[in-house]
Structure formats: structure tokens, C-alpha cells
Amino acid sequence: MLAILTIIYILVFLIFGLVVFSIMQLKLAGIKVKDFWSFIEANQLLDKLYTFAMQYNNMSPQEQVIYLSEAEKIFTAFDKIPQELWSEEYEKYKKVLKKYNDIKMIRWASN
């Protein structure tokens, strides 16, 4: 029983140490933890928007507004993180940005 408790305490201590180490690495890189968490969430949203942008060429006005607002969230989150951390997602980011610009131009031209 004592051995199991000792192992549990060691594992909890290691997990705590890894979390603190990760936070310190983020701070040393000049990234706020909140910004990094937003980046993680935006990265998941980027995958969804990328798929959506590839499938739908003609969106309804309501879908366009939703796409624009979601894309702006992604752009804001990605702007706060150095590009070296998301270089493998650059192609998806670029395609979502292209679709964003296309929708903006279509909406601007129709007004």
C-alpha cells in the first residue's frame, strides 16, 4: 500500500513539474498561456474551416458571415503566436485566408 502511494505521489509531482516546465517555456518564448490556449483552439477550428472552404464554393450570405467571423478568430489567435510554431499549418491557413478574401471581395462588390 505504501509503495502504491509513493508511486502516485511521484507521478503527481512529475506531472506538476512538467506543467510548470511547459508554462516556463511559453513565458521564455514570450507567449502568454491564454494566447497559446487560444491558438490550440484556433488550430482545431482551422481544420474545420479548411474542410468547409474546400467543399463549398457558393455559400449563402449567412454561411459567409459565419465563415468570416470564425476566420477572424483564427487570424487573431495565429497572429499572437510565432509563425515557427505553426509552419506546418501554413498551407491550410493560406487557403482559409484566400477564401476569406474572396468572400470579402464578393460581399464588397455586391454592396
Buried (B, 14 or more C-beta within 10 A) or exposed (E): EEEEEEEEEEEEEEEEEEEEEEEEEBEEEEBEEEBBEBBEEBBEBBEEBBEBBEEEEEBEEEEBEBBBEBBEBBBEBBEBBEEEBBEEBEEBBEBBBEBBEEBEEEEEEEE
